[in-house]
């Protein structure tokens, strides 16, 4: 959550009552609520129309942006980006920046907000400097300022309409780049990228004026052949660069940048897919190294190794920075690139433009789907003996083996039922967008046991959810009727964990079966249908309103289902996304290919987890070799503190450490992380006790 606040002294009436946060930082929307009894102005001191405006005195103000711009009022000087400590002499100034509203769904005076534009008018002398993910404005003594807010609510979020043609798709991608709060390197940080506008298709082109105004002028142009497939796979690169996308009758895509030597011709289709993905990964990663966000990141070390001067790069235009990045050796960058969080495989239909805002919000790489018939032996299909309890009798849906590219996670927005990739109906993205301002301070989890022979899993997962250090309201139900179970899915819930049986007619209840396609609406956000052959039921639940969930492809053993179910519950409680949680949980059993994810697998029920890391252990000469990878597909470009040395690692980056047995055991005992040791899944605190015993 982006926060800002007043450090030390005062926001309040001049010479009167003051408001003192004692250095605490607060949410932008919360601050405005507290400012409501302060001096309200009409905003005439600001050169922009604002929704709320306040004045007061401060000695220091921390603002949620590292690429704030400052302009000297009444002069012809251009706005300057604040990317290093800056001293401002006597004069009048305007500081402008974009902030993200809280994920908590807090309301502004205009309702639920998503983005906030902030303008600060003040008199120098003053100083500006970066402090982590904030920019600090400081004065020598209490100084009068005027603060104005422009609120962007979800209800007011602009919608584009373009024809379902290659030209229409190009128009949409060109304007979606306006979602960036800045075109400086810190656009690589998720807090400085807003959600792109929603896109619909129609006979005419309609671009709201606010979208036209936000479209970045970068001087970068991407010329693409008149082909839906090539436009789709080029979209993430064009979006991130803020490029103008132009459709032409040409054989290959061409990238140019005004005032530079950039004239990059990509290889012809289908090699274009690899080319645009490689350039996006390179530019994005170098931006992460150059930006001024987290001092603990590895930027100085990496940029020095690549002969890049970060301060010089931050001073360049987007076109100039692109030119410098292209000059860096691909081989040198490739060896240090983190694994990309997400790739999506999209069937090339013109109407897929409606899904682009959601894919670009995750900065997903886009490829065309490519698959082969699956060798059924790979699925470890085995006849289940009568002596083993299983969760029903189900026919496996026809499955395919996708040809997967770069990425930690993979989504399949195309025909077919893939293994090792998340099957994603288009409805999942709209469902995610609809609930994006969910209340993270109160979560509702429903655990349903519809077969008492599976009570062990029911008891354990219930305890896991209730023991989580999270504000969860856990409701437990047993042996629900068809109507009662339908009500569970109709009621608002963050997560539903169903334990029972499933067959061709739906989820089994004491009085019949519930077919989830029969629901008029589902208000369940995420789910785990831990029952045999629940794949189709899970797809139906997504189409009726859910975002994502875990399902099974065929019969599963009760014992195996319980192992997967309990691990999955704990991983979700620790902030892992649906897809990553299932991938890790199913490592606990041999028949891991029997589990799959449907919907938007990047979604997590715990927003912004503190430690979404996975640890791999192997025994070394004097202790243990430790590899740690951070995985958070919701926030590409975020960095996280590691549990081993408090260093910062980028999302997708893998770090290596060597620890003695005692050091490793002490660290693992202080956190709750999934650990892969000897090829098996463990929880860090459990493994810590074992290490102390065995070594």
N, C-alpha and C positions, 0 to 999 in steps of 0.2 A: 504494500500500500504506500503510495506517495504521501508524504506528510510535509507540512511546513509549519513554522511557528515563530514566535517571538522569543528570542533568547535574552534572558536577563530582564530588561526594562520593557516597556510600556506600550500599550496601544490604548488610547483613551482620549477624553476631552483635554484640550490644552489647559493646563492650570487646574484641572479638576480631578475627578476620580479616575484612577488608572486600572488597567487590567494586566496582571502580572502572572506569567506562566512559569517563572523560575527556570527558564531554559528548556522547558518541556516542548516537544514538537507535537502538533495536533493536525488532524485531518483538515483539508481546506474547507469542506462543508461544515465541519464542527466549529472551525474558527469563525465563519460567518454567522453561525447561530449565536456565538458568544459576543460578536460585534454588534448585534442588533440593538443593544441599549447604549451603544456608543454614538459618536457624532456622525450622522448620515449626511452626505453631501450630494449635490446634484450631478456630479461628474464633470462640471464645466472645466475643471483644471486638467482633465484628461483629453487628449486629442482623439479619443475613440468613444463610441457609444458603449455603455456598460449596463449590466443588469442591476448591480449593487455597487455602491461606492461609499467608502468610509475614510475618515481622517483621524490622525492621532500622532503621538510622539513615540519614537523608538530609538534605541541605541544600536540594536542589531536585529536583523530580520533574516531568517533562513527560508529559502524558496526552493521548491521541488524541481529544479532543472539544473543541468550542468552546462547547457548551451543557451543561457539567457542572453538577450540582446539589450544593449544600452544605447540611447540616442541623446545627444545634447539638444535640448529644446531651443527653437529659435535660430538654428543654424542650418546650413545646407549639408552638414556632414551626414554620412550614411550610418545606419545602425551597425554597431560593432558587436561581434560575438564575444562573450566573456568566457575565454578558455584558459586563462591564467590570471594570477593575482593582478588586479588593476587598481590604480589610484586615480580618483576623479578630483579635479581641482574645483574651485568655486564656480558655480553655475547651476543651471536648471537641467534636470535629466529625467528621462523616461526609461524605466526598466520593464521589459516585456518577456513573458514566458508562458508555456503551456503546462498544465498539471493534469494528472489523472485523478478522478474522484475515487473515493474509497470503494473497495469491493463489498463493503457492508451494506450497500443499498441505502445509505443515509440520504435524507432529502435536503435539498436546498430550498430557498424560498419559492423556486419554480417547480419543485418536484424532484424525482429521482434524476441524478445527473451522471454523466459519463466522463465528459471532459470539461476543464475549466481553463479559461484564458485569463491571465492576471496581468494588470498594468500597475506599476508603482511610479508615482511622480514625487520627486524629492529634489532638494537643493544640496549641492556639494559644499564643502569637501566631504568625500566618502571613499570607501574602499569596497571592492568586490573580490571574492575569492571562492574557489570550489572547495567543498568539504564532503567527500563521498558523493552521494547522489543529490546534493543540494548546492545552491549558490548562496553565499552569505553576503548581505549588504550591511555594512557597519559604519557608524558615525563616531566622531570624537566625543560628542555630547548628545543628549536627547534632541532629536530633530523632527520637525513636523513632516509627515508624509501623507499622501493620498493613495489609497489602494482601491482599484476597481476590478470587478469580477464579471466575466462574460460566461454564462452557463450554457452548456450544450446538453440538452436532455435527450433521452432515448426517443421520446415521442417526437422530438424535432429533428432527429437524425435524418439527414437527406437521403433520398432514394434516387438513383439514376435509372433512366429507362433508355435502352438501346435496342436496335434491331438485332435479331438472332442471326447475324451475318459476320463474316470476318472483320469487316469495317466497324461494325457495332462493337465487337469484342475488343478491337484495338482502341476505340474511343473510351470504353469502360476502363481498361487497364491504365490508359494515360491519366485518367482523372482519379483513380483509386490511390495514386501516390500522394495525394493531398492529405492522407491520414497521418503522415509523419509530422510530428510536432517540430522537427528540425531536420535540415539536410546536412548537419554537421555529423562527425563520426559517432556521436552518442545516439544517433537514430538506431544504432545497433542494440541499444538497451530497450527492453520492452516497455518501460515506463514512458518512453519518448516516442512511442508509436501508438496512435489511436486505432480503433477498429475502423476499417474502410467502410464507406457507405454501402448500403444494400443496393443490389443491381436487379432490376427486372427487365423483361424483354417485351417489346411492342413494335408497332409499325414505325413509330417516330422516335427521334432522339430527344430526350429531355434531361438537361443537366442543370440542377439548381444553381443559382448564382453563387451561393456560399461554396459549392464544390468547385466552381470555376475559379473563384478567388483563392482557394486553398491549393490549387494545382501548382506544384513547384516549377519554377523556371530554372532548370539546371543546365540547359544547353546540350543535354544528352538526348540523342535520338536513336531509336532502334527501328530499323527498316526490316519488315518481315514479309515473306511471301504470303499471298492471299490464300491461307490455309488454316482451318481451325486448329488442327493438331499443332502446327508450329507456333501459333499464337498462344495456345494454352501452355505449352512447356516453356515459352519465353516469358510468360507473365510474371513469375516471381522475381526474375532479374530486373525486368523493366520497372516493376513496382518499387523494389528497393532502391534502385538508382534514381527514381523520379524521372524516368525517361518518357519522352514523347514517342508513342508507338504509331508507326506509319505503315499501312498496308500498300505494297507495290507488287507489280508483276515482275518478279525476280526469282532467281534460282536459290539463293541462299540469304540468310539473315545478315544484316550489317549493323554494327554499332559505331556511332560517331559521337564526338564531343566537341562542341564549338570552342575555337581558340586553342585547340590542342592538336597533337599528332594522332589522336585516337581514330583509327579507321579499321576496325577489327571485323573481318569477314569470318563468319562461323562456317564450319563444315556443313555439307548438304545433309538433308534428312536421310537416315534417322540419327546421324552423329550429332546433330544440333542438340539433342537432349543432354548428352554428356557435356557438350561445350558450354551451354548456358548454366548448367548446374555447377560446373567447376568454377566459372567466373564468379557466380554469386557466392559460393562458399569462400572463395579467396577474398573478395571485396568485403564481405561481411566480417570475416575473421580479422582482417587487418584493421577495420574500423573498431572492432572490439579492443584491439591492442593500442590503438592511437587515442581513444577517447579518454576523458578524465571523469571516471565514475567511481571506481573502487581502487584506492591506492595499493591494495594488496594484490591486485591482479598482476599478471606476468607481462604486462605491456612493455616496460623498459627493456627487459631481457630479450623479448622476441624482436622488438623493433631494432634493437642494437644488432642482433644477429643478422637481420635482413637489411642492414644499412639504411634504415628509415629514421628520419628525424620527426618525432611526434609533433613537436610544436610547429614545425614548418607545415606539416600535413594538415594540421587543424586550421591553419591560416588560408589554405587553398580553397578554391571553389569546388563544388562537387565534380565538375568536369576535370579540373586540374588534379584533384585527388585520384580520380579514376585513372587518369593518364599515368600517374606515379605508381599506382598499384599494378597496372598491367605490365609495367617494366620489371616488377619483381619476378624472379624466376619461379615458374610453376613448380619445379622440382623442390625448391627450397621451402615453399609454402606447404606443398602436399605432405611433407614429412611431419609437419606439426599441426595440421588441421584437426580440430576435434571432429568427432562423428556427428553428422547432421541429425537434428532431433527427429525429423519426420519427412517421409516421401509419400506422395499420393499418386495413385495410378488412375487416370481419368480417361474414360471413353470420349473420343473427340466429337462431341455433339455441340452445335452452336448454343443450345440452351444451358450448357455447363457454365456459361458466363455467370449465371446466378449463384453458383457455388464459389466463385473466385474470391469474393470478399472474406469468406471464412477460411479458405486455404491460405490466403495471403496474410491474414491476421496471425496465423501460426507460422508464417514464413516457410510453408511446406514446399519442398521441391516437387515438381509435377512431371510425371512421365506418362507415356501411353501404356495401357495394359498389355502385358505379354505373358502368356502362360502356356503350360503343357498339361497333358493328361497325367494324373498322379499315379505313381506306382503305389498300389494299395499296400504293399508290404511296408512302405515307409510309415504308414499310419499305425503300425503295430496292431493290426486287427487280429484279435484272438477270440476264440469261442469262449464265452463265459460259462464255466461249469455250474451246474445246478447248486453245488454246495456254496457258491458265492452269492451274496445278496447284491442285487443291482437295482438301479432306480427306474425300472420300467423296461419296455421293449420298444426300440425305435429303429427305423431305417435311417441310415446315414444319407444326408442330402448329397447330390453329386458334387464332388470337390475338385478343385484344380490346384496346380502348383504354380504360383506366380514367379516370374523372373524378377527378383527383387534387386533394386539398385542401392545407392548410398542411403543410409538412414538407420537410426535406432529403432524407430517404429514405422509401420507401413499401413496405409489405408487404401482400400480398394473401392473406388467410385466407378464401378464398371460391372458388366454382367459376370456371373459366376460366383462360386463360393470358395474363396481362397483359404489355404492354410497359411499360418505364419503372417497373416495380414488381417487387418480389421475390415470386415464388410460394412461399408458405410452408405446407407441410403441418404439421398439428398436432404430428406426431412430432418436428419440428425443435426445438421448445421443450423437450420432455422430454430429447432428446439433449443439448442445451446444459446443462440443469440437471444431468444425470448427470455431466458432466465439468467442472463449474464450479471444482473445486479441482484443476485440472490443474497439473502441474509446469512452471512458467514458466522454470525454470533449465535445462531440457534439452528441446529440440524436435527432433522427427524429421520430416524432409522427404524424400519419395520422388519422384524424377523418372524417368518411364518414357517411353522412345522406342520406339514400335512400328512406325515406318516410317522407314527411314534417309534418305529423301529430305528429311526435316524435321530433319536433324541440326543445322542452324544454330541453330534455336530451342532445341533441347536443350542445346547447348553454352553458349549465352548465359544461359539461365535457371539452369543449374547453377552458373555462375560468380557470378550475382547472389546466389543463396542462400548460397553458400560465402563470398562477400565481405561479407555482412551482418555488422554488428557485433553478432551475436547468438549464443547458444549453440545452434547448429543442427547436428544430425547429418544430413548430406545423403547419401542413398543413391541411386545412379544405376543404372538397369537399361535393357537394350535387348532388343527382339524377344522379349518374354515370351510363353510359351504361355498358354492359357486358364487352366490350373491355377495357373501362376506369378503371373499377373496377379490372379487371385482371392485369392491369399495376400497380395498387397500391400494389398488393401482389407480383408482380415481382420485384419491385424496392426495394433497401435496405431501411429497416425501423426497428427501435427498437420496435415499437408498432403500431398496427392498431386497432382502435376502430370503429367497424361497427355497425350502428344503422339502423335497417330496418326489412325486412321480409325474411323468409326462408321457403322453402317447399322441397318436395322430389327431385326436379330438381336442387336445389341449392339456392344461395343467389339471391333475387329478384332484378331486375333492370328494368328501364322503358322499355327496349327493349327485355326483356327475363330474363333468369336465368343463373348465373355463377356457374357451378359445379367446386369446387376447385380441384377435382381430375384431371380435364382437364389441369391444369397448368403444363407446362414442368418443372418449377422450381419456388419455392417460396423463396424470400429473406427477408420476414417478420420474425423477430425474435419471437415476441410475439403478441398476439391479444386478442380481446374480440368480439365475434360474438354475439351481444346482439339482437338475433332474435329467433323466435320460432323454436325449434327442430334443432338447429345448431350443435348438437353433432357429427354426422357423417361428416359434412363438416369440423369441426375442426380437427378431426382425419386425414382427407385427407390432410389438410393444413400442419400438422406436418409431414406426410409422404412425402410431397413435399419439405420440407426444413425448416419449422418453428421449434422452440424449445418447446413452450408451449402456451396455451391460455385458456380462459374461454369460455364456451358454455352453451347452454340450452338443457335439455332433452326433453322438450315438450312445449306446449303453455305457454306463460307468459303474464301477464297483462302489458299493457303499463306503468301504474303507478308504478307497482312493478319493472319492468325492468329499469325504470329511476332511482329509488331509489338505486338499486343495481349498476347500471352503474356509477352513480356519486360517490358513496362511493368507488367503485373499482378503479376508476381513481385517487382519492386522496390517497388511500393506496399505489398504485403503485408509485406515485410521492414521497411518504414518504419512499420508499425503501423496502417495503414488497415483499416477493416472490409472484409469481402468485397464488399459491395454498392458501397461508395464507391470501392474500388479498381477494380472493373470499370467503373463509370461514367466514371472518369477515364481508364482505360486504353483504352477503346473510342473515345475522342476522337481517337486516333491514326489512325483509318481512316474512310472515308466511310460504309461499310456498318455503322455502329455498332449499328443496331437488330437485327443478327443475333446479338448476345450478350445473355445474360440471367443472372440469379441465381436459384437455387432454395434453399429452406431459410430459415434465420434469417440474413439478410444483415447484421445488426448485429454479427455475431461477427467477431473478429479473432484472428489467430494470435499476435499480439504484444500482450499485455495492457498497458493503461495507457501508450500511446505518449506520448513527451515532447512531440512537435510534430506533431499531426495537422492540419496547416494546409495550405490551398491558396491560392496567390497568383495574382491577376490583374493584369496589367501593361498600361498604355497610356501612350503618349508624351504628356508635358505640355509646358508652355511652356519650362520650364528644366531638365527632366529627365524623370522618370517619375512617373505617378500609380499608386500601389500600393494594391490592396485585398486584404485578408487575411481569410480565414474559417477558423475552427476547426471541425472536423467529427469528432465522436466519439459515435456513437449509443449506445455501451455505457454512457456516463457522463453523462447529462443533469444539468446543474447544475455540472459541473466547470469550472474555469478553467485556462487555459494561458498560459504566457509566449510572447510573440510574438518572432520573430527580429529585428524591426526596432528596437524601442526598449525591449525588456524589460518592456513593460507587460503586464497580464493581461487576457485576453479570455475571456468566457464561451463555452461550447460553443454554436455557432450564431451568435455575434456577428460582425459584419463591421466591420473597422476600416480607415481610410483614412490613407495616408501619402504624402508627396511627397519624393522622394529624387533627388539628382543621379545621373548615370550612374556615377560612381566609388563613391558611397556604396552604390548598389544592387548593383553588381558585387561589392564587398567583402562585403556581407551575404550575397548568394546563394552566393558561393564557400565560405562557412563552414558551410553547412548542406545538407541533402538534402531538398528539397521539390518537389512538382509545381507548375509554373508554367504558366499559360495566357497566352500572348502572341501577339497577332495571330490569336487564335482557335485557335491550335495548342498542343499539349501539349509541354512541355519539362521537363527536370530542372534544378534551380536551378544546380548547379555547371557543367553544360554551357552553360547560357544565360549565365552570368557570363563565361565565356571569349569567347563570341560578342559580348557587349556591349562588352568591352574592345577587340575588333577592329573592330567596326562604328561605334563612336561615339568 
